[in-house]
Amino acid sequence: MTNQEILKSVSETLREVLGLPDLVVSEETSANDVDEWDSMTHIQLISAIEGKHRVRFALGELQSLKNVGDMVVLIQSKISK
């Protein structure tokens, strides 16, 4: 799976979890950019991404993420092992 494919998948998941079908997501998008992306939604989002990509994130990994692009790189590193 390429980074672009992962970005597309994460974007779709974000739109579903946040209930914002028209949300434009880029690698630079972060929780600070989306009013509906709060701490509860963040937990739901992580859970949905873990399930969709069959990966597990450690707390330390999640704390270091700054934006969607960082999430894409992390997912890529986990599925390419």
DSSP file (Angstrom, degrees, kcal/mol; ACC not computed):
  #  RESIDUE AA STRUCTURE BP1 BP2  ACC     N-H-->O    O-->H-N    N-H-->O    O-->H-N    TCO  KAPPA ALPHA  PHI   PSI    X-CA   Y-CA   Z-CA
    1    1 A M              0   0    0      0, 0.0     2,-0.1     0, 0.0    78,-0.1   0.000 360.0 360.0 360.0 131.0    0.0    0.0    0.0
    2    2 A T     >  -     0   0    0      1,-0.1     4,-2.3     4,-0.0     5,-0.2  -0.359 360.0-109.9 -82.7 165.3    1.4    3.4   -1.0
    3    3 A N  H  > S+     0   0    0      1,-0.2     4,-2.8     2,-0.2     5,-0.2   0.872 120.6  54.5 -61.4 -36.1    1.4    6.5    1.2
    4    4 A Q  H  > S+     0   0    0      2,-0.2     4,-2.3     1,-0.2    -1,-0.2   0.899 108.3  48.3 -65.0 -39.7   -1.2    8.0   -1.2
    5    5 A E  H  > S+     0   0    0      2,-0.2     4,-2.2     1,-0.2    -2,-0.2   0.897 112.6  48.3 -66.5 -39.9   -3.5    5.0   -0.7
    6    6 A I  H  X S+     0   0    0     -4,-2.3     4,-3.0     2,-0.2     5,-0.2   0.921 110.4  51.8 -65.7 -43.0   -3.0    5.2    3.1
    7    7 A L  H  X S+     0   0    0     -4,-2.8     4,-2.6     1,-0.2    -2,-0.2   0.912 109.9  49.6 -59.3 -43.0   -3.7    9.0    3.0
    8    8 A K  H  X S+     0   0    0     -4,-2.3     4,-2.3     2,-0.2    -1,-0.2   0.924 113.1  46.6 -61.8 -44.5   -6.9    8.3    1.0
    9    9 A S  H  X S+     0   0    0     -4,-2.2     4,-2.3     2,-0.2    -2,-0.2   0.917 113.5  47.3 -64.8 -44.8   -8.0    5.6    3.5
   10   10 A V  H  X S+     0   0    0     -4,-3.0     4,-2.7     2,-0.2    -1,-0.2   0.894 111.0  53.0 -64.3 -39.2   -7.2    7.8    6.6
   11   11 A S  H  X S+     0   0    0     -4,-2.6     4,-2.5    -5,-0.2    -2,-0.2   0.920 109.0  48.7 -61.3 -44.6   -9.1   10.7    5.0
   12   12 A E  H  X S+     0   0    0     -4,-2.3     4,-2.3     2,-0.2    -1,-0.2   0.914 111.9  49.3 -61.5 -42.8  -12.2    8.6    4.4
   13   13 A T  H  X S+     0   0    0     -4,-2.3     4,-3.0     2,-0.2     5,-0.3   0.914 109.7  51.6 -63.5 -43.3  -12.0    7.4    8.0
   14   14 A L  H  X S+     0   0    0     -4,-2.7     4,-2.7     1,-0.2     6,-0.3   0.935 110.2  48.9 -57.9 -47.4  -11.7   11.0    9.3
   15   15 A R  H  X>S+     0   0    0     -4,-2.5     5,-1.7     1,-0.2     4,-1.1   0.908 114.4  45.9 -60.1 -42.6  -14.7   12.0    7.3
   16   16 A E  H  <5S+     0   0    0     -4,-2.3     3,-0.3     2,-0.2    -2,-0.2   0.956 116.1  43.2 -65.1 -51.4  -16.8    9.1    8.6
   17   17 A V  H  <5S+     0   0    0     -4,-3.0    -2,-0.2     1,-0.2    -1,-0.2   0.892 119.8  42.5 -65.0 -40.5  -15.7    9.5   12.3
   18   18 A L  H  <5S-     0   0    0     -4,-2.7    -1,-0.2    -5,-0.3    -2,-0.2   0.638 104.7-127.8 -81.4 -13.7  -16.1   13.2   12.3
   19   19 A G  T  <5 +     0   0    0     -4,-1.1    -3,-0.2    -3,-0.3    -4,-0.1   0.852  69.9 126.5  69.3  33.7  -19.4   13.2   10.3
   20   20 A L    > < +     0   0    0     -5,-1.7     3,-1.9    -6,-0.3    -1,-0.1  -0.749  32.5 177.3-125.2  82.5  -17.9   15.6    7.8
   21   21 A P  T 3  S+     0   0    0      0, 0.0    -1,-0.1     0, 0.0    -6,-0.1   0.709  81.5  48.8 -62.4 -20.6  -18.3   14.1    4.3
   22   22 A D  T 3  S+     0   0    0     -7,-0.1     2,-0.1     2,-0.1    -7,-0.0   0.326  78.2 133.9-101.0   7.4  -16.9   17.2    2.5
   23   23 A L    <   -     0   0    0     -3,-1.9     2,-0.6   -12,-0.1    -8,-0.1  -0.381  49.9-142.3 -62.3 127.8  -13.8   17.6    4.7
   24   24 A V        -     0   0    0     -2,-0.1     2,-0.4    -9,-0.0    -1,-0.1  -0.841  21.4-167.6 -92.9 121.5  -10.7   18.2    2.7
   25   25 A V        +     0   0    0     -2,-0.6     2,-0.2     4,-0.1   -14,-0.1  -0.928  11.3 171.2-116.8 132.7   -7.8   16.3    4.3
   26   26 A S    >   -     0   0    0     -2,-0.4     3,-1.2   -15,-0.0    42,-0.3  -0.752  51.7 -94.7-125.4 176.9   -4.1   16.7    3.5
   27   27 A E  T 3  S+     0   0    0      1,-0.2    42,-3.1    -2,-0.2    43,-0.4   0.784 125.3  54.6 -63.2 -25.4   -0.9   15.5    5.0
   28   28 A E  T 3  S+     0   0    0     40,-0.2    -1,-0.2    39,-0.1     2,-0.0   0.577  80.3 117.4 -85.2 -10.1   -0.7   18.7    7.0
   29   29 A T    <   +     0   0    0     -3,-1.2    39,-2.6    38,-0.1     2,-0.3  -0.335  40.0 173.3 -62.3 135.6   -4.2   18.4    8.5
   30   30 A S    >   -     0   0    0     37,-0.2     3,-1.8    38,-0.1     4,-0.5  -0.853  49.7 -95.2-135.3 172.5   -4.2   18.2   12.3
   31   31 A A  G >  S+     0   0    0      1,-0.3     3,-1.1    -2,-0.3     6,-0.3   0.811 121.0  64.5 -59.1 -29.9   -6.8   18.2   15.1
   32   32 A N  G 3  S+     0   0    0      1,-0.2    -1,-0.3     6,-0.0     3,-0.1   0.715  97.8  56.2 -66.3 -19.8   -6.2   21.9   15.4
   33   33 A D  G <  S+     0   0    0     -3,-1.8     2,-0.5     1,-0.2    -1,-0.2   0.605 102.3  58.5 -87.1 -13.1   -7.6   22.4   11.9
   34   34 A V    X   -     0   0    0     -3,-1.1     3,-1.7    -4,-0.5    -1,-0.2  -0.953  64.4-157.1-128.1 113.1  -11.0   20.7   12.5
   35   35 A D  T 3  S+     0   0    0     -2,-0.5    -1,-0.1     1,-0.3    -4,-0.0   0.843  95.1  54.8 -56.3 -36.9  -13.3   22.0   15.3
   36   36 A E  T 3  S+     0   0    0      1,-0.1     2,-1.5     2,-0.0    -1,-0.3   0.584  83.6  94.4 -76.0  -9.7  -15.1   18.6   15.5
   37   37 A W    <   +     0   0    0     -3,-1.7    -3,-0.2    -6,-0.3     2,-0.1  -0.643  55.9 152.4 -88.1  85.4  -11.8   16.7   16.1
   38   38 A D     >  -     0   0    0     -2,-1.5     4,-2.3     1,-0.0     5,-0.1  -0.375  61.9 -84.8-104.4-174.2  -11.8   16.6   20.0
   39   39 A S  H  > S+     0   0    0      1,-0.2     4,-1.6     2,-0.2     5,-0.1   0.861 127.3  48.4 -65.3 -36.7  -10.2   14.1   22.4
   40   40 A M  H  > S+     0   0    0      2,-0.2     4,-1.9     1,-0.2    -1,-0.2   0.925 112.8  47.7 -68.1 -44.2  -13.1   11.7   22.3
   41   41 A T  H  > S+     0   0    0      1,-0.2     4,-2.7     2,-0.2    -2,-0.2   0.858 106.6  59.2 -63.5 -35.0  -13.3   11.8   18.5
   42   42 A H  H  X S+     0   0    0     -4,-2.3     4,-2.6     2,-0.2    -1,-0.2   0.907 104.9  48.8 -60.8 -42.9   -9.5   11.2   18.5
   43   43 A I  H  X S+     0   0    0     -4,-1.6     4,-2.3     2,-0.2    -1,-0.2   0.919 112.6  48.0 -63.1 -44.1   -9.9    8.0   20.4
   44   44 A Q  H  X S+     0   0    0     -4,-1.9     4,-2.4     1,-0.2    -2,-0.2   0.895 111.8  50.9 -62.8 -40.2  -12.6    6.8   18.0
   45   45 A L  H  X S+     0   0    0     -4,-2.7     4,-2.6     2,-0.2    -2,-0.2   0.932 110.1  47.8 -64.0 -47.5  -10.4    7.8   15.0
   46   46 A I  H  X S+     0   0    0     -4,-2.6     4,-2.8     1,-0.2     5,-0.2   0.922 112.7  49.7 -60.3 -44.9   -7.4    5.9   16.3
   47   47 A S  H  X S+     0   0    0     -4,-2.3     4,-2.2     1,-0.2    -1,-0.2   0.914 111.7  48.2 -60.7 -43.8   -9.6    2.8   16.9
   48   48 A A  H  X S+     0   0    0     -4,-2.4     4,-2.5     2,-0.2    -2,-0.2   0.904 112.9  47.7 -64.8 -42.0  -11.1    3.0   13.5
   49   49 A I  H  X S+     0   0    0     -4,-2.6     4,-2.3     2,-0.2     6,-0.2   0.910 110.5  51.9 -66.5 -42.3   -7.7    3.4   11.8
   50   50 A E  H  X>S+     0   0    0     -4,-2.8     5,-1.6    -5,-0.2     4,-0.9   0.925 113.9  44.3 -59.2 -44.3   -6.2    0.5   13.8
   51   51 A G  H  <5S+     0   0    0     -4,-2.2     3,-0.2    -5,-0.2    -2,-0.2   0.911 113.8  48.8 -66.6 -43.3   -9.1   -1.8   12.8
   52   52 A K  H  <5S+     0   0    0     -4,-2.5    -1,-0.2     1,-0.2    -2,-0.2   0.868 122.9  31.9 -66.2 -37.6   -9.1   -0.7    9.1
   53   53 A H  H  <5S-     0   0    0     -4,-2.3    -1,-0.2    -5,-0.2    -2,-0.2   0.414 103.2-125.4-102.8   0.8   -5.3   -1.2    8.7
   54   54 A R  T  <5 +     0   0    0     -4,-0.9     2,-0.3    -3,-0.2    -3,-0.2   0.928  67.5 124.4  53.5  50.8   -4.9   -4.1   11.2
   55   55 A V      < -     0   0    0     -5,-1.6     2,-0.4    -6,-0.2    -1,-0.2  -0.857  51.9-140.2-130.0 166.2   -2.2   -2.3   13.2
   56   56 A R        -     0   0    0     -2,-0.3     2,-0.4    -3,-0.1    -9,-0.0  -0.996  13.1-148.9-129.5 137.6   -1.8   -1.3   16.8
   57   57 A F        -     0   0    0     -2,-0.4     2,-0.2   -11,-0.1    -7,-0.0  -0.868  10.2-135.5-106.8 138.3   -0.3    2.0   18.0
   58   58 A A     >  -     0   0    0     -2,-0.4     4,-1.9     1,-0.1     3,-0.4  -0.608  26.8-115.7 -83.3 151.9    1.7    2.4   21.2
   59   59 A L  H  > S+     0   0    0      1,-0.2     4,-2.1    -2,-0.2     5,-0.2   0.896 116.1  54.4 -56.0 -42.5    0.9    5.5   23.3
   60   60 A G  H  > S+     0   0    0      1,-0.2     4,-0.9     2,-0.2    -1,-0.2   0.854 106.0  52.6 -61.4 -35.8    4.3    6.9   22.7
   61   61 A E  H  4 S+     0   0    0     -3,-0.4     3,-0.5     1,-0.2     4,-0.4   0.917 110.0  47.9 -65.2 -42.9    3.9    6.7   18.9
   62   62 A L  H >< S+     0   0    0     -4,-1.9     3,-1.1     1,-0.2    -2,-0.2   0.865 106.0  57.5 -67.0 -36.5    0.6    8.5   19.1
   63   63 A Q  H 3< S+     0   0    0     -4,-2.1    -1,-0.2     1,-0.2    -2,-0.2   0.766 103.3  54.4 -67.1 -24.1    2.0   11.3   21.2
   64   64 A S  T 3< S+     0   0    0     -4,-0.9    -1,-0.2    -3,-0.5     2,-0.2   0.584  83.2 107.5 -86.7  -8.8    4.6   12.1   18.7
   65   65 A L    <   +     0   0    0     -3,-1.1     3,-0.1    -4,-0.4    -3,-0.0  -0.511  38.0 175.0 -74.5 133.1    2.2   12.5   15.8
   66   66 A K        -     0   0    0     -2,-0.2     2,-0.3     1,-0.2   -35,-0.2   0.664  62.8  -8.5-107.1 -24.1    1.7   16.1   14.6
   67   67 A N  S  > S-     0   0    0    -37,-0.1     4,-1.5   -36,-0.1     3,-0.3  -0.917  81.4 -78.8-160.4-178.6   -0.6   15.7   11.6
   68   68 A V  H  > S+     0   0    0    -39,-2.6     4,-2.5   -42,-0.3   -40,-0.2   0.862 122.5  59.9 -63.1 -36.8   -2.2   13.2    9.2
   69   69 A G  H  > S+     0   0    0    -42,-3.1     4,-2.2     1,-0.2    -1,-0.2   0.893 103.2  51.0 -59.2 -40.7    1.1   12.9    7.3
   70   70 A D  H  > S+     0   0    0    -43,-0.4     4,-2.2    -3,-0.3    -1,-0.2   0.889 109.6  51.3 -62.7 -38.8    2.8   11.6   10.4
   71   71 A M  H  X S+     0   0    0     -4,-1.5     4,-2.7     2,-0.2    -2,-0.2   0.909 108.1  51.9 -64.0 -42.6    0.0    9.1   10.8
   72   72 A V  H  X S+     0   0    0     -4,-2.5     4,-2.6     1,-0.2    -2,-0.2   0.928 110.4  47.8 -60.0 -46.4    0.4    7.9    7.2
   73   73 A V  H  X S+     0   0    0     -4,-2.2     4,-2.2     2,-0.2    -1,-0.2   0.897 112.2  50.0 -62.7 -41.0    4.1    7.4    7.7
   74   74 A L  H  X S+     0   0    0     -4,-2.2     4,-1.6     2,-0.2    -2,-0.2   0.924 111.4  47.6 -64.3 -45.1    3.5    5.5   11.0
   75   75 A I  H  X S+     0   0    0     -4,-2.7     4,-2.5     1,-0.2     3,-0.3   0.932 111.0  52.2 -61.1 -45.3    0.9    3.2    9.3
   76   76 A Q  H  X S+     0   0    0     -4,-2.6     4,-1.5     1,-0.2    -1,-0.2   0.895 107.8  51.9 -58.1 -41.3    3.3    2.6    6.4
   77   77 A S  H  < S+     0   0    0     -4,-2.2    -1,-0.2     1,-0.2    -2,-0.2   0.844 112.7  45.9 -65.9 -32.0    6.1    1.6    8.8
   78   78 A K  H >< S+     0   0    0     -4,-1.6     3,-0.7    -3,-0.3    -2,-0.2   0.864 114.7  43.8 -80.0 -37.2    3.8   -0.9   10.5
   79   79 A I  H 3< S+     0   0    0     -4,-2.5    -2,-0.2     1,-0.2    -1,-0.2   0.679 106.8  60.8 -84.6 -15.0    2.2   -2.5    7.5
   80   80 A S  T 3<        0   0    0     -4,-1.5    -1,-0.2    -5,-0.3    -2,-0.1   0.459 360.0 360.0 -89.4   1.2    5.5   -2.8    5.6
   81   81 A K    <         0   0    0     -3,-0.7    -1,-0.2    -4,-0.2    -2,-0.1   0.456 360.0 360.0 -81.1 360.0    7.1   -5.0    8.3
